[in-house]
């Protein structure tokens, strides 16, 4: 009887382990999409607008994919390429993942 209980528990433990690892992977993936600490734009976004002016069209590619948008400089911040699909200021940046 004890042996049969172990056989029943093994698949249960395996399923629990797989679900735990999946949840951890999802959390890590979400955290990797967070904007850089300090709220600063990525270096690629800054470089994209280095020779441009506020309101000019821009694009860049980085670790999180490619983005197109407009050069913007919120008060007290450097001029940087703000992706067209970015959320409102302070909510982070969204980009299209690289293939």
FENSULMO-V130059 format. One record per pair of residues at least 12 apart in sequence whose C-alpha atoms are under 10 Angstrom apart, sorted by the first residue. I is the first residue (numbers start at 1). J is the second residue. Records with the same first field share a line. If there is no record, write none. Layout:
BEGIN
I=J  J
END
This chain:
BEGIN
32=64
33=64  92  93  94  95
34=91  92  93  94
35=90  91  92  93  94
36=92  93
39=77  89  90  91  92  93
40=77  78  80  92
41=77  78  79  80  81  82  92  93
42=60  61  62  63  64  80  81  93
43=60  62  80  81
44=59  60  61  62  63  66  80  81
45=58  59  60  61  62  67  68  69  71  79  80  81  82  83
46=60  71  72  78  79  80  81  82
47=59  60  79  80  81
48=60  61  68  70  71  79  80  81  82
49=70  71  72  73  78  79  80  81  82
50=71  78  79  80  81
51=79
52=70  71  79  80  81
53=70  71  72  73  79  80
54=70  71  72  73  74  79  80  81
55=69  70  71  72  73  79  81  82
56=69  70  71  72  81
57=69  70  71  72  81  82  83  84
58=70  71  72  80  81  82  83  84
59=71  81  82  83  84
60=81  82  83
61=95  96  97  98
62=95  97  98
63=95  97  98
64=94  95  96  97  98
65=94  95  96  97  98  99
66=83  94  95  96  97  98  99
67=81  82  83  84  85  86  93  94  95  96  97  98
68=81  82  83  84  85  86  95  96
69=81  82  83  84  85  86
70=82  83  84
71=83
74=89
82=94  95
83=95  96
END
